[in-house]
């Protein structure tokens, strides 16, 4: 994580954060919950990432703080709060980094203190980063590797690895089975490996990274390199800002080998069931075509935040004489030069595919069914990400790990208030671009409340495009634009509800994805999927994110209503950051640490 613990602290006694922590720890030691809760502002937020709650949860205002402490304080026994660098005060808010201990682990966090008849916490982030007695073997604890001296019948590192691989699934069972070997599964597998948790990552593809290699050839990361590092092993300093898909695939394969992630390729999970009596899963697999049964204790679905592809049922699809496929199966543009292509959708995948098809000489029409938020990549990097994830941020001492905690310290309830002014600046900077898109007939939006891309992503995971150039094709008419819902297909065309007929040799359904619990329905049962409920979203009561307010991503990286079933994924940033907390939850259970969950995820929507 960060190097904050190595920095000297010279904070004055009058610093508001120091005064606040002195009062807070005194109240906690006295088990005076009312006094501790009274140190939070009338409008305040405590976000806890497993340190107190063994959950990812946010409580609001003094009443929420009191409830959290009432259920956790005696067990957690928090103490040793200390600032790890001098606090900073600006615009009436004092921001301070800190560390602390609990009965079972060590944590760090970030507090923002305001003056409300004395210092009061406005936002408070607590995170657990290691378990006492189960620290990762790094730094002074790193393994020796070589065994010096003369030893008969020496067993080499390679021989140990080969024996371990041969025994897995035969003589030994994984404690954790991770279904899905993309970036999320690999990151979690690396964390579990370092924590000594017996785990196995499985994936249907022949090689790690094929999830990227097999997509359309123009695909690349739309997020910059500083945002996308994996745990432990960062991209080299000369890595491109936006990595092409095949380079990402090669890195994931390299990472899997270097980090010694137990990984089975060509492996498909076909059926899983949970035995409450034994606390074990029975998972049926096909590994390279051969049947196999594993008995893990925990099952992690790391099959992609976006869930199963949404493939619409369109009347006439059976009579259409051309080709049809979902964007997730799009092979790339090479076979469609000179063809008429209709792409249904107007978000990231739709734009990427339209751009690549146009480049190879296809006649492309985009069908926009609803409004889309667009932000230009260079503007997003500068205004939206530059203070946290950029070379500028690194030079200012904001490491990726520190940036992750800063981002995590902003409660979702008020995050939009910080995002709105940023997107106002972006709109102002690129007003000419937006005017040209509007003139071309493109239906733009900035989110229900003007908060832009990040909130759309967190709330619904769709509805946006980070423009890396393809939007200009729509603005200047090179990619034609149509509007409306698809009514039916004929033998040679797509017909919209208003009667517009679009000739087509290929139809690409860039129609998005469903909830991740759809994967659980396929692998386990619809009953279990319904017990878990919808995965992703905050309950913001905005488009595609129905209320009630939940305050955290539904069912992600935390316990669900199905015992020993977990969901993991998201973008590279989330896969990196939240894999730590999921791995620690699994490690604690593996070594028998008591993990009572505060505020287990409720189910309001089935998905």
C-alpha positions in Angstrom: 0.0 0.0 0.0 1.2 3.5 0.6 4.4 4.5 2.3 2.6 6.9 4.7 3.8 4.9 7.8 7.4 5.8 7.0 6.8 9.6 7.1 7.6 11.6 10.2 4.7 13.3 11.9 5.1 16.8 13.2 1.4 17.8 13.6 0.8 20.5 16.1 -1.3 19.8 19.2 -3.9 22.3 18.1 -4.5 20.5 14.8 -8.3 19.7 14.5 -7.7 16.2 13.3 -5.3 15.4 16.2 -7.8 16.8 18.7 -10.6 14.9 17.1 -8.7 11.5 17.3 -7.8 12.1 20.9 -11.4 12.6 21.8 -12.6 9.8 19.6 -10.2 7.2 20.9 -10.9 8.3 24.5 -14.6 7.7 23.9 -14.0 4.4 22.3 -11.8 3.2 25.2 -14.5 4.2 27.6 -17.0 2.4 25.5 -19.0 5.6 25.5 -20.8 5.2 22.2 -23.0 8.3 22.5 -19.9 10.5 23.0 -18.1 8.8 20.1 -21.1 9.3 17.8 -21.4 12.9 19.0 -18.0 13.6 17.4 -19.5 13.2 14.0 -21.2 16.1 12.2 -24.9 16.3 11.9 -24.5 15.3 8.3 -21.6 12.8 8.1 -20.6 9.5 6.6 -18.5 6.6 7.9 -17.4 4.2 5.2 -16.0 1.0 6.6 -14.2 -1.5 4.4 -14.3 -4.7 6.7 -12.3 -3.2 9.6 -15.2 -2.9 11.9 -18.1 -4.5 10.0 -16.6 -7.4 8.1 -18.6 -5.8 5.3 -18.4 -3.0 2.9 -20.8 -0.5 4.4 -21.5 3.2 4.9 -23.4 4.6 7.8 -24.7 8.1 7.9 -24.9 10.8 10.6 -24.4 10.2 14.4 -27.3 7.8 14.6 -25.6 5.5 12.0 -22.3 5.7 13.8 -23.9 4.8 17.1 -25.5 1.8 15.5 -22.3 0.6 13.9 -20.4 1.0 17.2 -23.1 -0.7 19.2 -22.8 -3.8 17.1 -19.0 -3.9 16.7 -17.0 -1.9 19.3 -16.4 -4.5 22.0 -15.3 -7.1 19.4 -13.2 -4.8 17.3 -11.5 -3.1 20.2 -10.1 -0.3 18.0 -7.0 1.6 19.3 -3.7 3.2 18.4 -5.2 5.8 16.1 -2.3 8.0 14.8 -1.8 10.5 12.0 0.7 9.2 9.5 1.5 12.6 8.0 0.6 16.2 8.9 -3.0 17.1 8.4 -4.0 19.6 5.8 -6.6 22.3 6.2 -8.3 24.1 3.3 -11.6 25.8 2.9 -12.6 24.9 6.4 -12.0 21.2 6.1 -9.0 19.4 7.7 -8.0 16.2 5.9 -5.8 13.6 7.7 -4.3 10.2 6.9 -4.2 7.8 9.8 -3.5 4.3 10.9 -5.0 2.2 13.7 -5.3 -1.4 15.1 -8.2 -3.7 15.8 -8.3 -6.9 17.8 -7.4 -8.9 14.7 -5.7 -6.6 12.2 -4.3 -3.3 11.2 -6.0 -0.6 9.3 -5.6 2.8 7.7 -8.0 5.5 6.6 -8.7 9.1 5.8 -10.8 11.6 7.8 -12.2 15.0 6.9 -12.9 17.1 10.0 -15.0 20.3 10.1 -15.8 22.8 12.8 -19.3 22.3 14.1 -19.1 23.5 17.7 -15.7 21.9 17.9 -14.0 19.4 15.5 -16.4 16.9 14.0 -15.9 14.2 11.4 -17.6 14.9 8.1 -16.3 11.8 6.2 -14.5 8.9 7.9 -12.9 6.0 6.0 -11.6 2.9 7.8 -10.0 0.0 5.9 -8.4 -3.2 7.0 -5.1 -3.9 5.2 -3.7 -6.9 7.1 -4.5 -9.5 9.7 -2.2 -9.9 12.7 -0.2 -13.1 12.5 -1.2 -13.5 8.9 0.8 -10.7 7.2 1.8 -11.1 3.6 5.3 -12.3 3.0 6.8 -9.1 1.7 9.4 -6.5 2.8 11.3 -7.9 5.8 9.1 -11.0 5.7 9.8 -11.8 2.0 10.7 -15.5 1.4 14.3 -16.5 1.0 13.7 -18.4 -2.2 16.9 -20.3 -2.4 17.9 -22.7 0.4 21.6 -22.4 0.9 23.7 -25.3 1.9 24.1 -28.9 0.7 21.0 -31.0 0.9 20.5 -34.5 -0.4 17.4 -35.1 -2.5 16.9 -31.3 -2.8 13.4 -30.3 -4.0 13.7 -27.3 -6.3 11.2 -24.4 -6.6 10.0 -25.8 -10.0 9.5 -29.3 -8.5 7.5 -27.9 -5.7 5.3 -26.0 -8.1 4.8 -29.0 -10.3 3.9 -31.2 -7.3 1.4 -28.5 -6.1 -0.2 -28.3 -9.5 -0.5 -32.1 -9.8 -2.1 -32.4 -6.4 -4.7 -29.6 -6.9 -8.1 -31.1 -7.4 -6.9 -34.6 -6.9 -5.2 -34.9 -3.4 -6.1 -31.3 -2.3 -9.1 -29.2 -2.7 -9.1 -25.4 -3.1 -10.6 -23.5 -0.2 -11.7 -20.9 -2.7 -12.8 -21.6 -6.3 -12.8 -18.5 -8.5 -14.9 -18.9 -11.6 -13.6 -16.5 -14.2 -9.9 -15.9 -15.0 -10.0 -12.4 -16.4 -8.5 -9.4 -14.7 -10.7 -9.7 -11.6 -10.1 -13.4 -11.0 -6.4 -13.1 -11.6 -6.0 -10.1 -9.2 -8.0 -12.0 -6.5 -5.9 -15.2 -7.2 -2.7 -13.2 -6.7 -4.0 -11.8 -3.4 -5.1 -15.2 -2.1 -1.7 -16.7 -3.1 0.2 -14.1 -1.1 -2.1 -14.7 1.9 -1.6 -18.4 1.8 -5.2 -19.3 1.0 -5.5 -22.4 -1.1 -7.4 -21.2 -4.2 -7.9 -22.0 -7.8 -8.9 -19.7 -10.7 -10.6 -21.4 -13.6 -11.4 -20.0 -17.1 -12.9 -21.4 -20.3 -10.3 -19.9 -22.6 -7.0 -21.6 -23.6 -4.7 -18.9 -22.1 -5.0 -16.2 -19.5 -5.7 -12.9 -21.3 -7.8 -14.5 -24.1 -10.8 -12.6 -22.7 -9.0 -9.6 -24.2 -7.3 -11.1 -27.2 -10.6 -12.5 -28.6 -12.4 -9.2 -28.7 -12.7 -6.9 -31.7 -9.2 -5.8 -32.8 -9.6 -2.1 -32.2 -10.4 -2.6 -28.5 -8.1 -0.9 -26.0 -8.2 0.4 -22.5 -10.1 3.6 -22.2 -8.7 4.3 -18.7 -5.2 5.5 -18.3 -2.3 3.3 -17.1 -2.1 4.9 -13.7 -5.7 3.8 -13.0 -5.2 0.2 -14.2 -2.3 -1.3 -12.3 -2.8 -4.8 -10.8 -1.8 -5.7 -7.2 1.9 -6.1 -6.3 3.2 -5.7 -9.9 2.6 -2.3 -11.6 3.0 -1.7 -15.3 6.5 -0.5 -16.3 7.1 3.2 -16.5 7.2 3.0 -20.3 3.9 1.2 -20.6 1.5 3.0 -23.0 -1.2 5.3 -21.5 -3.9 3.3 -23.2 -2.9 -0.3 -23.7 -4.2 -2.2 -26.8 -6.2 -5.4 -26.0 -3.6 -7.9 -27.0 -0.9 -6.1 -24.9 -3.3 -6.3 -22.0 -3.9 -10.0 -22.7 -0.2 -10.7 -22.7 0.3 -8.8 -19.5 -2.4 -10.8 -17.8 -0.8 -14.1 -18.9 2.6 -12.9 -17.8 1.2 -11.7 -14.4 -0.5 -15.0 -13.8 2.8 -16.9 -14.2 5.0 -14.5 -12.3 2.5 -14.2 -9.4 2.1 -18.0 -9.4 -1.7 -17.8 -9.5 -3.1 -21.4 -9.5 -5.0 -21.2 -12.8 -6.7 -23.8 -15.0 -7.4 -22.9 -18.6 -9.8 -24.7 -20.9 -12.0 -25.3 -17.8 -15.8 -24.7 -17.6 -17.9 -24.9 -14.5 -21.1 -26.6 -15.5 -23.1 -27.0 -12.2 -22.7 -26.0 -8.5 -24.6 -26.7 -5.4 -24.1 -25.8 -1.7 -24.4 -28.2 1.2 -25.4 -26.1 4.3 -24.6 -29.1 6.6 -21.0 -29.4 5.5 -20.5 -25.8 4.4 -19.1 -27.0 1.1 -19.8 -26.4 -2.5 -19.9 -29.2 -5.0 -18.8 -27.9 -8.4 -18.9 -29.9 -11.6 -16.3 -29.0 -14.1 -15.1 -29.9 -17.6 -11.4 -29.5 -17.8 -10.1 -29.9 -21.4 -13.3 -31.9 -22.0 -12.9 -34.2 -19.1 -15.4 -34.2 -16.2 -14.1 -33.3 -12.7 -15.7 -32.4 -9.4 -14.3 -30.0 -6.8 -15.3 -29.3 -3.2 -14.4 -25.8 -2.3 -15.6 -24.0 0.8 -16.1 -20.6 -1.0 -17.2 -19.9 -4.5 -16.4 -16.6 -6.1 -18.1 -15.5 -9.3 -15.6 -13.4 -11.2 -17.3 -13.6 -14.6 -17.4 -9.9 -15.4 -19.1 -7.0 -13.7 -21.4 -6.6 -16.7 -23.0 -10.0 -16.3 -24.6 -12.0 -19.1 -25.0 -10.3 -22.6 -28.4 -8.8 -23.2 -29.4 -10.3 -26.5 -32.8 -9.0 -27.5 -35.4 -11.2 -29.0 -36.3 -9.5 -32.3 -39.1 -10.6 -34.5 -37.8 -11.7 -37.8 -34.4 -12.7 -36.5 -35.0 -16.2 -37.8 -35.6 -14.9 -41.4 -32.8 -12.4 -41.6 -30.3 -13.7 -44.2 -27.3 -11.8 -43.0 -25.2 -12.3 -39.8 -26.2 -11.3 -36.3 -24.2 -11.3 -33.1 -23.8 -9.5 -29.7 -21.0 -7.0 -29.3 -19.2 -9.5 -26.9 -18.9 -11.9 -29.8 -17.9 -9.4 -32.5 -14.8 -10.7 -34.2 -13.6 -7.4 -35.6 -14.2 -5.6 -38.9 -12.0 -7.4 -41.4 -14.8 -9.6 -42.9 -17.2 -6.7 -43.4 -15.4 -4.4 -45.8 -18.0 -3.1 -48.3 -20.9 -4.6 -46.2 -23.8 -2.7 -44.8 -23.7 -2.9 -41.0 -26.3 -1.8 -38.4 -25.0 -1.5 -34.9 -27.8 -1.4 -32.3 -26.6 0.8 -29.4 -24.7 4.0 -28.8 -22.4 3.3 -25.8 -18.7 2.3 -25.6 -18.8 -1.0 -27.5 -21.1 0.5 -30.2 -18.8 3.4 -30.9 -15.6 1.2 -30.9 -17.2 -1.3 -33.3 -18.6 1.5 -35.6 -15.2 3.2 -35.7 -13.3 0.0 -36.6 -15.9 -1.0 -39.2 -15.7 2.4 -40.9 -12.0 2.2 -41.0 -12.2 -1.0 -43.0 -14.7 0.3 -45.5 -18.0 -0.9 -44.1 -21.2 1.2 -44.6 -22.1 1.7 -40.9 -25.3 2.9 -39.3 -25.6 3.4 -35.5 -29.1 3.0 -34.0 -29.4 5.1 -30.8 -32.2 3.9 -28.6 -31.7 6.2 -25.7 -29.5 9.2 -24.7 -25.7 8.6 -24.2 -23.2 10.5 -22.1 -19.9 11.2 -24.0 -16.7 12.6 -22.6 -13.5 13.1 -24.6 -10.7 10.9 -23.4 -8.0 13.6 -23.1 -10.5 15.9 -21.2 -11.5 13.1 -18.8 -7.8 12.3 -18.2 -7.0 15.9 -17.3 -10.1 17.1 -15.4 -11.6 13.9 -14.2 -8.6 11.8 -13.3 -5.5 14.0 -13.4 -5.4 14.8 -9.7 -5.5 11.1 -8.7 -4.4 9.0 -11.6 -1.7 10.6 -13.8 2.0 11.3 -14.0 1.2 14.7 -12.5 -0.4 13.0 -9.5 2.5 10.6 -9.0 4.9 13.6 -9.1 2.8 15.2 -6.3 3.1 12.1 -4.1 -0.3 10.6 -5.0 0.6 6.9 -5.6 -2.0 4.6 -7.1 -2.6 3.1 -3.6 -3.1 6.5 -2.1 -5.4 7.6 -4.9 -7.5 4.5 -4.4 -8.1 5.4 -0.8 -8.9 9.0 -1.6 -11.4 7.9 -4.1 -12.8 5.4 -1.6 -13.1 8.0 1.1 -15.8 9.9 -0.8 -19.1 8.4 0.2 -21.3 7.5 -2.7 -24.1 9.5 -1.2 -22.3 12.8 -1.9 -19.9 11.7 -4.6 -22.1 13.3 -7.3 -21.6 16.7 -5.7 -17.9 16.4 -6.3 -18.4 15.1 -9.9 -20.9 17.7 -11.1 -18.5 20.7 -11.2 -15.8 18.5 -13.0 -18.2 17.6 -15.7 -19.4 21.2 -16.0 -15.8 22.1 -16.8 -15.5 19.2 -19.3 -18.7 20.4 -21.1 -17.4 23.9 -21.2 -14.0 22.9 -22.6 -15.5 20.7 -25.4 -18.6 22.7 -26.1 -17.8 22.9 -29.8 -17.7 19.1 -30.0 -21.0 18.7 -28.2 -22.6 21.3 -30.4 -21.5 19.3 -33.5 -22.8 16.0 -32.0 -26.2 17.7 -31.3 -26.3 19.1 -34.8 -25.8 15.6 -36.1 -28.9 14.5 -34.2 -27.1 12.6 -31.4 -29.0 12.6 -28.1 -26.6 13.5 -25.4 -27.0 13.5 -21.6 -24.8 14.1 -18.5 -26.5 11.7 -16.2 -29.7 12.3 -14.3 -28.1 14.9 -12.1 -25.3 16.1 -14.4 -22.7 14.1 -12.5 -21.3 12.3 -15.6 -19.5 9.1 -16.3 -18.3 7.8 -13.0 -21.7 8.0 -11.3 -23.3 6.4 -14.4 -20.7 3.6 -14.1 -21.3 3.1 -10.4 -25.1 3.3 -10.6 -25.8 1.3 -13.7 -22.5 0.4 -15.5 -23.8 1.7 -18.8 -24.9 4.7 -20.8 -21.6 6.3 -21.7 -18.8 6.5 -24.2 -15.2 7.7 -23.5 -14.5 9.2 -26.9 -11.2 8.0 -28.4 -12.2 9.3 -31.8 -15.2 7.4 -33.1 -17.7 10.1 -32.0 -16.2 12.4 -34.7 -17.5 9.9 -37.3 -21.0 10.4 -36.1 -20.6 14.2 -35.9 -19.4 14.5 -39.5 -21.8 11.9 -40.9 -19.3 9.2 -41.8 -21.2 6.8 -39.5 -24.9 7.3 -40.2 -27.2 7.8 -37.2 -30.8 6.5 -36.7 -33.0 6.7 -33.7 -35.6 4.4 -32.1 -36.3 0.9 -31.0 -36.0 -2.1 -33.4 -39.4 -3.4 -34.4 -38.4 -6.4 -36.5 -35.9 -7.8 -39.1 -36.7 -8.6 -42.7 -34.5 -10.9 -44.8 -32.2 -8.0 -45.7 -32.9 -5.1 -43.2 -33.6 -3.8 -39.8 -36.9 -2.0 -39.4 -37.4 0.5 -36.6 -40.7 1.2 -34.8 -41.3 4.4 -36.9 -41.0 2.4 -40.1 -37.4 3.4 -40.9 -35.8 0.5 -42.9 -32.0 0.1 -42.6 -30.5 -2.4 -45.2 -28.1 -4.7 -43.4 -25.6 -7.5 -44.1 -24.6 -7.6 -40.4 -26.5 -6.6 -37.3 -24.4 -6.1 -34.1 -26.4 -6.0 -30.9 -24.4 -3.6 -28.7 -27.2 -3.9 -26.2 -25.2 -4.3 -23.0 -25.3 -6.8 -20.2 -27.5 -8.0 -17.4 -26.8 -8.4 -13.6 -24.0 -10.7 -12.5 -26.5 -12.9 -10.6 -27.5 -14.2 -14.0 -24.3 -16.2 -14.0 -25.3 -17.6 -10.6 -28.7 -18.6 -12.0 -27.0 -20.5 -14.8 -24.4 -22.2 -12.6 -26.3 -22.8 -9.4 -30.0 -22.1 -9.6 -32.5 -19.3 -10.2 -33.5 -19.7 -6.5 -30.0 -18.8 -5.4 -29.8 -16.0 -7.9 -33.0 -14.6 -6.5 -31.8 -15.1 -2.9 -28.8 -12.9 -3.7 -30.7 -10.4 -5.8 -29.4 -7.8 -8.2 -25.6 -7.2 -8.4 -24.2 -3.7 -8.9 -25.8 -0.3 -8.4 -26.2 1.9 -5.4 -30.0 2.3 -5.1 -29.7 6.0 -6.2 -33.2 5.9 -7.8 -31.8 7.1 -11.0 -32.1 5.5 -14.5 -31.5 1.8 -14.3 -30.5 2.0 -10.6 -33.8 1.7 -8.6 -34.0 2.5 -5.0 -34.0 2.3 -2.0 -30.7 3.8 -1.3 -28.1 1.2 -0.3 -24.9 3.2 -0.1 -22.5 0.6 -1.5 -22.3 -1.6 -4.7 -24.9 -4.3 -4.3 -23.4 -7.6 -3.5 -19.9 -6.8 -4.7 -16.8 -7.9 -2.8 -18.8 -8.7 0.3 -21.0 -11.4 1.9 -24.3 -12.2 0.2 -27.5 -13.8 1.3 -26.2 -17.1 -0.1 -23.6 -18.3 2.4 -20.1 -18.6 0.9 -21.0 -17.1 -2.4 -19.2 -14.0 -3.5 -19.1 -11.6 -6.5 -15.9 -9.9 -7.7 -15.0 -7.8 -10.7 -15.4 -4.3 -12.1 -12.8 -2.3 -14.0 -9.1 -2.8 -13.4 -9.1 -0.2 -10.6 -11.9 -2.0 -8.7 -10.4 -5.4 -9.3 -7.1 -4.2 -7.8 -8.5 -2.3 -4.9 -11.4 -4.3 -3.7 -9.6 -7.7 -4.2 -7.7 -6.8 -1.0 -10.8 -6.7 1.1 -12.4 -9.8 -0.5 -9.1 -11.7 0.0 -8.9 -10.6 3.7 -12.5 -11.7 4.3 -11.7 -15.1 2.8 -8.4 -15.4 4.7 -10.1 -14.6 8.0 -12.6 -17.4 7.4 -9.8 -19.8 6.4 -7.9 -19.3 9.6 -11.0 -19.3 11.8 -11.2 -15.7 12.8 -14.7 -14.7 13.9 -16.3 -12.6 11.1 -19.8 -11.5 12.2 -21.2 -9.4 9.4 -22.8 -6.1 10.2 -25.7 -5.2 7.9 -25.7 -8.1 5.6 -26.8 -7.1 2.1 -30.5 -6.8 1.8 -32.4 -7.9 -1.3 -34.6 -5.3 -3.0 -34.4 -6.3 -6.6 -33.9 -9.7 -8.2 -31.8 -8.5 -11.1 
